[in-house]
Amino acid sequence: MKLCNETVTVFNARLDQEKGYDVYIPTVITGVSWFCEIASTVDSSGLKAANKYHIRIPVDADFSGKAYADPLAYAAGDADSLFTLKTGDIIVKGAIEESGLKPADLQKRCGEIVTILGVTDNRRAPNSPHWKVVGA
């Protein structure tokens, strides 16, 4: 896949049973395409605009030794060896390997932080199998 020269970190939310709240587990992925466009709409209150991100993750990207699992398998599996792409999880541009960060911490530290709105599984594509992530 062309232009897959970015590094991102996916932060998967996972419920910590002892603490009683979600903790965010990072997975650094190298070899990703990152594209941002401005989405706009006009309504009765005027023009509204927001950044819309398209992130393509080829199946042959470097997942830091982890394997992809669908969200249900990830919830039941080992977070140290798996990652997932799920609505509501967070992706930031760049490599962050520190665990225990909260979304507010990421907002302070990172220039671009994306909340996943949707994921398309294109692993059956004949020319360039990948996952397409759309976020804001």
ROTI-364340 format. One line per field, with one value per residue: residue number from 1; x, y, z of N, C-alpha, C, O, CB in turn. Coordinates in steps of 0.001 Angstrom, whole numbers, plus 524288, in hexadecimal, padded with zeros to 5 digits. Glycine has a CB too. Example, Ala and Ser with C-alpha at 12.3 -4.5 7.8 and 13.67 -1.06 7.14 Angstrom:
2
nr: [1; 2] .
n.u: [83386; 83232] .
n.v: [7E9C6; 7F736] .
n.w: [81E78; 81BA8] .
ca.u: [8300C; 83566] .
ca.v: [7EE6C; 7FBDC] .
ca.w: [81E78; 81BE4] .
c.u: [83390; 83264] .
c.v: [7F31C; 8001E] .
c.w: [81E78; 81EBE] .
o.u: [8379C; 83461] .
o.v: [7F309; 80472] .
o.w: [82111; 81F67] .
cb.u: [82C2C; 83704] .
cb.v: [7EE87; 7FDAA] .
cb.w: [82356; 8165D] .
% end
This chain:
136
nr: [1; 2; 3; 4; 5; 6; 7; 8; 9; 10; 11; 12; 13; 14; 15; 16; 17; 18; 19; 20; 21; 22; 23; 24; 25; 26; 27; 28; 29; 30; 31; 32; 33; 34; 35; 36; 37; 38; 39; 40; 41; 42; 43; 44; 45; 46; 47; 48; 49; 50; 51; 52; 53; 54; 55; 56; 57; 58; 59; 60; 61; 62; 63; 64; 65; 66; 67; 68; 69; 70; 71; 72; 73; 74; 75; 76; 77; 78; 79; 80; 81; 82; 83; 84; 85; 86; 87; 88; 89; 90; 91; 92; 93; 94; 95; 96; 97; 98; 99; 100; 101; 102; 103; 104; 105; 106; 107; 108; 109; 110; 111; 112; 113; 114; 115; 116; 117; 118; 119; 120; 121; 122; 123; 124; 125; 126; 127; 128; 129; 130; 131; 132; 133; 134; 135; 136] .
n.u: [8034B; 8021D; 808F7; 809AD; 80F48; 80F1E; 80F16; 806F7; 7FFCB; 7F752; 7EDC4; 7E7A7; 7DC21; 7D9E2; 7D333; 7D731; 7D622; 7D8C6; 7DA8C; 7D184; 7CF7E; 7D1D8; 7DE15; 7E84E; 7EE99; 7FA28; 7FDBC; 807A8; 80842; 80E97; 81039; 80745; 7FC88; 7F8C6; 7EF2F; 7E934; 7DDB7; 7D553; 7C8C9; 7BCA6; 7B08D; 7A44C; 79B03; 78F6E; 7943A; 79D46; 7A9EE; 7B0AF; 7BC24; 7C549; 7D061; 7D29E; 7D746; 7DE24; 7E338; 7EB66; 7EED0; 7F77B; 7F779; 80148; 806E9; 80F67; 80C8C; 810D9; 812F6; 80956; 7FCAD; 7F177; 7E473; 7D6C0; 7CD54; 7C75B; 7CD46; 7D663; 7D351; 7D230; 7DBF1; 7EA39; 7EFB2; 7F9FD; 7FDBF; 7F6F9; 7EF8A; 7E52C; 7DBD1; 7D2C6; 7C69E; 7C6CA; 7D06C; 7DDAB; 7E696; 7F33D; 7FC53; 8090B; 81289; 80F7A; 8124D; 80F9A; 80811; 7FBA5; 7F83C; 7EE6F; 7E369; 7E337; 7ED9A; 7F28B; 7EE8C; 7F3AD; 7FE1B; 7FF25; 7FF06; 7F7D8; 7EC9D; 7E414; 7D74F; 7D1C8; 7C7FB; 7C3E4; 7C6A0; 7CB53; 7CCC4; 7D567; 7DB27; 7DA03; 7DBCF; 7E0F9; 7EA45; 7EEF0; 7EE06; 7E832; 7E4AD; 7DB35; 7DA1E; 7D1AA; 7D0F2; 7CF6B] .
n.v: [7FB6B; 808C1; 813E5; 81130; 81493; 817FF; 81841; 813AA; 81374; 80ADF; 80B8E; 8032E; 8022D; 7FBE9; 7F50D; 7F5C5; 7ED0C; 7ED64; 7F811; 7FC7E; 802D5; 80724; 8042F; 80865; 8020A; 80215; 8002D; 80070; 8034A; 801E1; 80681; 80AC2; 8114E; 81E60; 827A7; 833EB; 83B57; 84679; 84675; 84BE5; 8526B; 858E0; 85EB2; 8635A; 869A8; 86CDB; 86B66; 85FAE; 858F5; 84E68; 8464B; 83AE8; 82E7C; 824FA; 8191D; 80F89; 802B3; 7F9E1; 7EBD2; 7E7BC; 7EE6C; 7F2B6; 7EE0E; 7EEC9; 7E4E7; 7E12D; 7DB49; 7DCDA; 7DD01; 7DADF; 7E3A9; 7DE00; 7D4D4; 7D987; 7DE0F; 7D541; 7D109; 7D13E; 7DD05; 7DFD0; 7DAD3; 7DC97; 7E583; 7EE67; 7F482; 7FD14; 803A2; 80F90; 80E21; 81354; 819D0; 81E7D; 826C6; 822B7; 81C61; 81711; 810AF; 80FE9; 80B02; 80C42; 8164B; 8200B; 824AB; 82FB9; 831C5; 82F19; 836BE; 83F81; 83D1D; 83A5B; 83E47; 83B84; 834DF; 82A7B; 825EF; 819D6; 8182F; 8112D; 804BC; 7FE0C; 7F1AF; 7EDF4; 7E545; 7DD9A; 7E1E0; 7E162; 7E656; 7ECEC; 7E9AD; 7EE61; 7F5BA; 7FF7E; 80AEF; 81447; 82081; 82AEE] .
n.w: [80000; 7FCF1; 80215; 80CB3; 8164C; 8205C; 82E84; 8385F; 84486; 84A42; 853C3; 85B89; 86298; 86E8A; 8782E; 8850C; 88E8E; 89936; 89B61; 8979F; 88F28; 881BB; 87BF4; 8738A; 86993; 86299; 8550C; 84C58; 83F19; 83353; 8265F; 82163; 81B1A; 81BDB; 81B50; 81AC7; 819BC; 817E0; 81C3D; 81979; 81C4B; 81A5D; 82242; 82900; 8306A; 82BFA; 825A2; 827C6; 82B1B; 82B3B; 82E16; 826CD; 82758; 81FEA; 8212D; 81CFA; 81EEA; 81B48; 819E6; 81A91; 820C5; 82B5F; 8375B; 84131; 84556; 84860; 845FA; 83DC9; 842B2; 84255; 84861; 8503C; 851FF; 8554E; 85ED6; 864F7; 8649B; 865D4; 868D7; 867A4; 85EFE; 856F6; 84EC9; 84B46; 84293; 84561; 84653; 84CF4; 851BD; 85224; 84995; 847A0; 8410D; 83F37; 847BE; 853BF; 85ECB; 868EC; 87315; 879BF; 877E8; 87720; 86F67; 870B9; 87380; 86A34; 86393; 86740; 864F9; 85A66; 84CF8; 8450D; 8472B; 845EF; 8464C; 84451; 83B1A; 8341C; 82E1B; 8232F; 81E39; 8158A; 812CF; 80B84; 8021C; 7F551; 7F1A7; 7F94E; 80506; 810A8; 81C5E; 81D51; 82409; 8290B; 82EC3; 8384F] .
ca.u: [80000; 8053F; 80935; 80908; 81441; 80E1F; 80EBE; 8029F; 7FEF2; 7F1D4; 7ECB9; 7E2E5; 7D9D1; 7D8D6; 7D170; 7DA70; 7D264; 7DA56; 7D9EC; 7CC1C; 7CF05; 7D4E7; 7E38C; 7E972; 7F335; 7FC2E; 80046; 80A37; 807E9; 811DF; 80EEB; 801B7; 7FB1D; 7F5DB; 7ED38; 7E550; 7DAE8; 7D187; 7C359; 7B983; 7AAF4; 7A197; 795D2; 78CE5; 797A1; 7A1C6; 7ADAF; 7B378; 7C05C; 7C84B; 7D427; 7D106; 7DC0A; 7DDF4; 7E808; 7EB74; 7F2B5; 7F83F; 7F813; 806D3; 8096B; 81209; 80904; 813EA; 812A4; 80407; 7F94A; 7EC40; 7DFFA; 7D1ED; 7CC5B; 7C5A1; 7D1B7; 7DA11; 7D157; 7D2EB; 7E14C; 7EEAE; 7F0BF; 7FF8D; 7FF10; 7F2DB; 7ED52; 7E073; 7DA1E; 7CD63; 7C445; 7C7A9; 7D5F4; 7E096; 7EB67; 7F653; 800A3; 80E00; 81337; 80F29; 81222; 80E50; 802D9; 7F926; 7F6A0; 7E8D7; 7E291; 7E4BC; 7F34F; 7F3F0; 7ED3F; 7F7C4; 80338; 7FF47; 7FCE7; 7F344; 7EA30; 7DF8A; 7D3BB; 7CFE3; 7C258; 7C26A; 7CACF; 7C9EC; 7D086; 7D680; 7DF56; 7D927; 7DCF6; 7E4F1; 7EF31; 7F164; 7EAC3; 7E91A; 7E032; 7DA70; 7D7F8; 7CFDC; 7D074; 7CF23] .
ca.v: [80000; 80D75; 817E2; 80F02; 815CB; 81A6B; 8150F; 8152C; 81045; 809B7; 80AD8; 80022; 8027F; 7F6C0; 7F59A; 7F38B; 7EB20; 7EF11; 7FDB6; 7FDD2; 80672; 805B2; 805A9; 8089C; 7FEE0; 803E1; 7FCE1; 803A2; 800EE; 80496; 80539; 80C19; 815F4; 82212; 82BD7; 8372E; 83F0D; 84991; 8455A; 85072; 8524E; 85DBF; 85DF5; 86845; 86CE1; 86E8F; 86795; 85C8E; 855F9; 84B0C; 842E7; 8357D; 82B8A; 81FE5; 8165D; 80A57; 7FF6D; 7F517; 7E70F; 7E692; 7F26B; 7F0BF; 7EEB8; 7EE4A; 7DF96; 7DFC3; 7D962; 7DF2D; 7D9D4; 7DDEF; 7E5CC; 7DA1A; 7D17F; 7DCBA; 7DEAA; 7D052; 7CF30; 7D38C; 7E234; 7E063; 7D875; 7DDE1; 7EAC1; 7EE7A; 7F988; 7FD23; 808C5; 811E9; 80DF0; 81804; 8194A; 82344; 82695; 82232; 817CC; 817CA; 80B72; 81069; 8092F; 80F0A; 81B8C; 820E9; 82823; 8351B; 831F3; 82F02; 83BD6; 84328; 83B8E; 83920; 8422A; 8396F; 83084; 828F5; 82216; 8167C; 8185A; 80C8A; 80189; 7FAA1; 7ED74; 7ED0F; 7E164; 7DA31; 7E4CD; 7DE66; 7E913; 7EF25; 7E891; 7F213; 7F7AB; 8051F; 80D39; 819A7; 822D1; 830A5] .
ca.w: [80000; 7FC5D; 80629; 811EE; 818B9; 8256C; 83335; 83BBC; 8492B; 84B63; 85950; 85C5C; 867D3; 870C1; 87D93; 88930; 89273; 89E72; 89BE4; 89678; 88AC0; 87D1E; 87B3C; 86DF3; 8686B; 85D8A; 85121; 8485F; 839E6; 82F81; 820F2; 82119; 8181F; 81F2A; 81801; 81D66; 8166F; 81ABF; 81AEB; 81AF3; 81B46; 81B94; 82482; 82A5E; 833B5; 828F3; 823A3; 82BA6; 828B0; 82EC1; 82B8A; 8260A; 8265D; 81D57; 8228D; 81AA0; 82174; 81837; 81D04; 81B37; 823FD; 83008; 83BC5; 8460A; 84763; 849D1; 841CD; 83DC9; 84448; 84227; 84D98; 8540D; 8534A; 85845; 8642F; 867C6; 863EC; 8687D; 866BB; 86689; 859F4; 85334; 84E70; 8481C; 84084; 84733; 846E6; 8520E; 85327; 850AA; 84692; 84758; 83D51; 841F0; 84B1D; 85968; 86101; 86E75; 87494; 87E0A; 87677; 87662; 86AE6; 87207; 8732D; 864AD; 86152; 868D1; 862EC; 854CA; 8496C; 84257; 849E9; 842D1; 84883; 84018; 83A1D; 83125; 82BFF; 81EDB; 81DA2; 81003; 81279; 80701; 7FD51; 7F277; 7F0A9; 7FDFC; 80993; 814E1; 81F4D; 81CAD; 828D4; 82870; 833F8; 838D6] .
c.u: [8037C; 804D7; 80819; 80E30; 813A9; 80E34; 80A48; 8029F; 7F91C; 7F168; 7E779; 7E118; 7D886; 7D778; 7D535; 7D6C5; 7D3BB; 7D956; 7D456; 7CB6C; 7D29A; 7DA8C; 7E49A; 7EEAF; 7F531; 7FE50; 80282; 80A17; 80AF8; 8106C; 8093E; 80107; 7F78E; 7F441; 7E8FD; 7E2D1; 7D71A; 7CC1D; 7C022; 7B3D7; 7A8AA; 79C47; 793AF; 79056; 79C9A; 7A52B; 7B065; 7B78C; 7C331; 7CC39; 7D201; 7D5DF; 7DAD3; 7E33F; 7E79E; 7F00C; 7F33C; 7F903; 7FDCA; 809C2; 80C06; 80EAA; 80BC6; 81350; 80D3D; 80107; 7F3FD; 7E839; 7DB1E; 7D0A7; 7CA90; 7CA15; 7D5BD; 7D85C; 7D244; 7D899; 7E546; 7F026; 7F684; 8010D; 7FB1C; 7F1C5; 7E869; 7DF81; 7D44A; 7CB7C; 7C4FC; 7CD4B; 7D8C7; 7E56F; 7EE24; 7FAAD; 805B5; 80DFE; 81318; 80E87; 81098; 808B4; 800A7; 7F784; 7F0BB; 7E81E; 7E423; 7EAAC; 7F513; 7F2D8; 7F171; 7FCF1; 80389; 7FCC7; 7F7E7; 7F15E; 7E4FC; 7DC59; 7D16B; 7C9F2; 7C075; 7C729; 7C894; 7CE3D; 7D11A; 7DADC; 7DE9F; 7DA20; 7E177; 7EA3A; 7F1E9; 7EDDA; 7EC31; 7E420; 7DFE8; 7D7B7; 7D677; 7CF08; 7D03B; 7D206] .
c.v: [804D8; 810FB; 815D4; 80FB2; 81862; 81658; 81729; 811B3; 80FBC; 808DA; 8081D; 800B9; 7FD00; 7F77C; 7F2D7; 7F217; 7ED09; 7F4DB; 7FF75; 801D1; 804A4; 8078D; 8054B; 80606; 8004D; 7FF79; 80079; 800A8; 80452; 802C4; 80638; 810E9; 8195A; 8269C; 82EC3; 83ACD; 84214; 84837; 849FB; 84FA4; 8579A; 85C57; 8634B; 86BCD; 86E90; 86A11; 864D7; 85952; 852CD; 847EF; 83D5D; 83281; 82661; 81D57; 810E8; 80752; 7FA66; 7F05D; 7E5AF; 7EAE4; 7EFCE; 7F210; 7EDFE; 7E8F1; 7DDDC; 7DDDD; 7DC12; 7DB2C; 7DD37; 7DFAA; 7E1D0; 7D688; 7D487; 7DD31; 7D9CC; 7CE85; 7D22D; 7D8BD; 7E309; 7DE35; 7D9C3; 7E3BD; 7EA5B; 7F3F2; 7F9D3; 802C3; 80AB7; 811B2; 81293; 81690; 81E96; 8227E; 82680; 81D76; 81962; 8125E; 80B68; 80EA4; 80CB0; 81492; 81BB5; 8247A; 82DCA; 835C2; 8322F; 83446; 83FDB; 8421B; 83B49; 83D6E; 84058; 83495; 82F69; 824F5; 81EFE; 816CC; 81385; 809CF; 7FE2C; 7F69D; 7EC33; 7E90B; 7DDB3; 7DCFC; 7E22D; 7E128; 7EB12; 7EE42; 7EC1F; 7F2D9; 7FD86; 80715; 812D7; 81BCA; 828B2; 83248] .
c.w: [80000; 80129; 80BA7; 814D8; 81E0F; 829C6; 83681; 84094; 849FD; 85141; 859E3; 861F6; 869A7; 87683; 88142; 88DAC; 897F4; 89F55; 89AE8; 8922C; 88655; 87D98; 87565; 86CE3; 862FA; 85A29; 84CF7; 8433B; 83614; 82A05; 81FBF; 81DA4; 81B78; 81BBD; 81AF6; 81965; 819D9; 818B8; 81CCC; 81981; 81CBD; 81DCD; 82619; 82DBC; 830DA; 82727; 82827; 828CE; 82CDC; 82B8F; 82B52; 82457; 823B7; 81E5B; 8203B; 81CEB; 81E51; 81BC9; 81DDD; 81E1E; 828B2; 834CB; 84105; 8488D; 8490B; 84505; 84242; 83F9B; 843D7; 847BF; 851B2; 855BF; 85677; 85DFD; 8676D; 867C5; 8671B; 865F3; 86577; 86130; 855A7; 8531B; 84B1F; 8460F; 8418B; 847AD; 84C78; 853E2; 850A7; 84D86; 846A7; 84360; 84069; 84583; 850D7; 85BC3; 866BE; 86F81; 878E1; 87CC0; 875AF; 871A8; 86BFA; 871CB; 86D81; 86217; 8629B; 86604; 85D03; 8518B; 846C9; 84539; 84739; 845E2; 84401; 83FC4; 8373E; 82EE9; 8279B; 81E38; 817D7; 80F50; 80DE3; 801DB; 7FA71; 7F200; 7F58C; 802B8; 80E31; 8180D; 81E39; 82194; 8279B; 82DF4; 833C7; 83DAB] .
o.u: [80767; 800E4; 805C9; 81112; 8175E; 80D80; 809DB; 8051A; 7F64C; 7F45B; 7E35F; 7E417; 7D65D; 7DA3A; 7D647; 7D494; 7D038; 7D781; 7D294; 7C72E; 7D5E2; 7DB9E; 7E219; 7F2B2; 7F252; 80064; 7FF98; 80B99; 80A0E; 80F84; 806A3; 80485; 7F3BE; 7F79C; 7E595; 7E57D; 7D5D3; 7CB01; 7C0CD; 7B286; 7AAD8; 79966; 795E9; 78F70; 79FCD; 7A388; 7B22D; 7B688; 7C373; 7CB76; 7CFDC; 7D84B; 7D709; 7E746; 7E3F3; 7F483; 7EFD8; 7FAF6; 7FF0F; 80E90; 80AFD; 80DFF; 8093E; 8132A; 80C99; 802A7; 7F23E; 7E886; 7DB54; 7D2AB; 7CC1E; 7CAA0; 7D83A; 7DB93; 7D30D; 7D9F7; 7E3F0; 7F1B0; 7F7D2; 80526; 7FBD6; 7F2ED; 7E791; 7E225; 7D133; 7CE6E; 7C3EF; 7CED6; 7D68A; 7E809; 7EBB1; 7FC78; 80693; 809FF; 81633; 80A9B; 81053; 8050A; 80381; 7F593; 7EE5F; 7EBD5; 7E630; 7EC96; 7F8A7; 7F5DE; 7F2A1; 7FFD7; 807C2; 7F8F6; 7F427; 7F42B; 7E1DE; 7DE72; 7CF57; 7C735; 7BBF6; 7CB32; 7C478; 7D2D3; 7CDB8; 7DDEA; 7E248; 7D95C; 7E568; 7EE46; 7F6B4; 7EAF8; 7F0C8; 7DFF2; 7E3E6; 7D392; 7D98E; 7CCBD; 7D0C8; 7D248] .
o.v: [804FF; 81104; 81892; 80BF4; 81AB9; 811AD; 81BE1; 80D95; 8139D; 805C5; 80A68; 7FFE5; 7F9D9; 7FA33; 7EE30; 7F580; 7EE2D; 7F669; 80364; 80400; 80131; 80BE2; 80242; 80799; 7FFCF; 7FB99; 80342; 7FC19; 80906; 7FE22; 802F2; 81433; 8176D; 82930; 82C5E; 83D0A; 8406E; 848C1; 84BCA; 84C9E; 85A6F; 85936; 86750; 87086; 87165; 8658B; 86754; 85736; 85456; 8470D; 83B61; 833CD; 823BC; 81F41; 80E03; 8091D; 7F700; 7F0DE; 7E2C7; 7EB0C; 7EB41; 7F6A4; 7ECB4; 7E87D; 7D97D; 7DEBD; 7DD63; 7D692; 7E1E9; 7DD64; 7E23A; 7D555; 7D255; 7DCC5; 7DA29; 7CAE1; 7D537; 7D8D9; 7E69A; 7DF92; 7D832; 7E68B; 7E670; 7F7A2; 7F731; 80639; 807E7; 814C3; 81563; 812AB; 822A5; 81E20; 829CB; 81AE1; 81C9F; 80FC1; 80740; 81093; 80FB2; 81755; 817F5; 82712; 83068; 839D3; 8351A; 8360D; 8433C; 845C0; 83BEB; 83FE1; 84353; 830B3; 832F8; 82116; 82140; 815D3; 811ED; 80C3C; 7FBC0; 7F7FC; 7E9B2; 7E966; 7DAEA; 7DAB9; 7E0DD; 7DE8E; 7EAEB; 7F1CB; 7ECC9; 7F0EB; 80034; 80528; 815CE; 8193A; 82B1C; 836EF] .
o.w: [802C9; 803E8; 80EDB; 815BD; 82009; 828DD; 83756; 840B5; 84A60; 8537A; 858DE; 865A1; 866BB; 8795E; 880AD; 89042; 89B07; 8A37F; 89D0C; 89195; 886FF; 87F63; 872A2; 86F04; 85F27; 85C1A; 84A58; 842FD; 835AA; 8291B; 81D5E; 81D4C; 81DAE; 81975; 81D5E; 81615; 81E2E; 81412; 82134; 81601; 81FF5; 81B8F; 824AD; 82DE4; 8330F; 82725; 82BDD; 8249B; 83169; 826E4; 82F24; 82065; 82509; 81C8E; 8215E; 81CE0; 81E9E; 82027; 8217B; 81DF9; 829DC; 8361C; 844E6; 84D56; 84AF0; 84094; 8468B; 83E41; 844DC; 84B79; 8563A; 85A5F; 859F2; 8618B; 86C28; 86A9A; 86A96; 86165; 86284; 85F13; 8512A; 856D6; 84877; 847AA; 83EF6; 8493F; 8503A; 85740; 84D74; 84E9B; 845DA; 84278; 843CE; 84639; 85293; 85ACE; 86926; 86D11; 87B52; 8802D; 873D0; 8700A; 86880; 87015; 86C29; 85ECD; 85F66; 864D2; 85ACD; 85323; 84658; 845A8; 84658; 847D1; 8404D; 84399; 837D8; 82DF1; 82837; 81DBD; 81585; 80B9D; 80C7A; 7FDAF; 7FCDF; 7F1F7; 7F5E1; 8043F; 80F77; 816A8; 81E38; 82311; 8256B; 83151; 82FA8; 83EDD] .
cb.u: [7FC3F; 80393; 8056D; 8075D; 81760; 808DB; 813FF; 7FD53; 801A2; 7EFCC; 7ECC5; 7E3C8; 7D4D4; 7DDA7; 7CBE0; 7DEDB; 7D238; 7E010; 7DD8E; 7C993; 7D063; 7D26A; 7E768; 7E974; 7F1F0; 80068; 7FC5C; 80FF5; 80217; 817C4; 81037; 7FF6C; 7F866; 7F932; 7EB19; 7E7D1; 7D7FD; 7D2A7; 7C165; 7BB99; 7A83B; 7A10D; 795FF; 787D8; 79914; 7A4FC; 7B1BB; 7AFA7; 7C438; 7C4A4; 7D974; 7CC75; 7DEFE; 7DCBC; 7E8EA; 7EBD6; 7F133; 7FCFD; 7F549; 80950; 8055E; 817AB; 80485; 8124C; 8162A; 80137; 7F8B1; 7EAD6; 7E0A8; 7CD46; 7C85F; 7C131; 7D43B; 7DA8E; 7CB8A; 7CF81; 7E2C3; 7F359; 7EEF0; 802B8; 7FF73; 7EDD8; 7F154; 7DBB7; 7DB70; 7CCE0; 7BE71; 7C44E; 7D87B; 7E224; 7EA48; 7F895; 8007A; 80F2D; 81860; 80A7F; 81759; 80F11; 80306; 7FCB2; 7F979; 7E644; 7DCE2; 7E2B4; 7F5BB; 7F0F1; 7E7E9; 7F892; 804A9; 7FC82; 800E5; 7F48D; 7E96D; 7E13F; 7CF57; 7D1A8; 7C0F4; 7BEAD; 7CD5B; 7C910; 7CECC; 7D7FC; 7DFA1; 7D3A4; 7DE50; 7E2F7; 7EE3A; 7F283; 7EB51; 7EB0B; 7E0AE; 7D72B; 7DBFF; 7CAAA; 7D4ED; 7C96C] .
cb.v: [7FFFC; 8106E; 81C23; 80917; 81942; 81D4A; 8150F; 814C4; 812B1; 804CB; 8102D; 7FA53; 80606; 7F2FA; 7F369; 7F780; 7E526; 7EDE1; 8007E; 7FFC3; 80C24; 807F9; 8020C; 80E52; 7F8E9; 807DF; 7F8CC; 80506; 80053; 80399; 7FF98; 80D17; 81477; 823FF; 829AE; 83A60; 83C39; 84F87; 84011; 85565; 84DCE; 86156; 85A23; 8672F; 869E7; 87249; 86A3A; 858FC; 859A4; 84753; 84308; 834FB; 82A98; 82065; 8162C; 80AA7; 7FE43; 7F5AF; 7E285; 7E5B0; 7F69A; 7F321; 7EAE9; 7F27C; 7DF12; 7E46D; 7D352; 7E13E; 7D7A4; 7DAAC; 7E9F7; 7D6D7; 7CF4A; 7E22F; 7DFF1; 7CC1E; 7CF79; 7CFC7; 7E652; 7DDB3; 7D297; 7DAE4; 7EEC9; 7EC8F; 7FA2C; 7FA44; 808A0; 80F4E; 808A9; 81B2A; 8176B; 824BF; 82B55; 8271C; 814FA; 81B8D; 808DB; 81615; 80364; 80F28; 81D5C; 82357; 827F9; 8369B; 82D2E; 82AAB; 83DB9; 842E3; 83667; 833F3; 8438B; 83822; 831BE; 826B1; 824BE; 810C3; 81D32; 80DF9; 7FE18; 7FDC7; 7E889; 7F234; 7DE47; 7D810; 7EA9D; 7DD30; 7ED8A; 7F517; 7E2CC; 7F750; 7F673; 80670; 80CF3; 819FE; 82124; 83294] .
cb.w: [804C3; 7F781; 804EC; 811B7; 8152F; 8255F; 83653; 838C6; 84E11; 84839; 85C4A; 85B09; 867D9; 87011; 87E3B; 88B09; 8925F; 89F57; 8982B; 89B39; 88C70; 8782E; 87E83; 86BF4; 868C9; 85E66; 84EB0; 849F9; 8381B; 8309C; 81FCB; 826A8; 812DE; 823FD; 812BE; 821F0; 811E1; 81A36; 81D70; 81857; 81E5C; 816A3; 8294B; 82D30; 838A8; 82C14; 8200E; 82ED5; 825CC; 831EA; 82E6B; 821E7; 82B70; 8173E; 828AB; 81482; 82742; 81489; 81A65; 815EE; 825CD; 83094; 83B55; 849ED; 84BDC; 84C5C; 8420B; 83849; 849FD; 83FB0; 84D30; 851CA; 84E4C; 855CC; 8641E; 86564; 85E53; 8686D; 86A8B; 86ABD; 85A8E; 85483; 84C0F; 84B45; 83A7F; 84C7B; 84572; 855F7; 85167; 8558C; 840CC; 84CCA; 8396F; 8450E; 849DB; 85B06; 8605A; 87047; 8766E; 8828E; 8717D; 87B67; 86947; 87783; 875E8; 861DA; 86351; 86EAE; 86515; 853BC; 8455C; 83C86; 84FE5; 83D67; 84BE2; 840EF; 836FE; 82CC9; 83055; 819B4; 820C4; 80D55; 8177C; 80717; 7FE92; 7ED1D; 7ED1A; 7FD3C; 80B27; 812B7; 82562; 81799; 82D7E; 82506; 83762; 8390E] .
% end
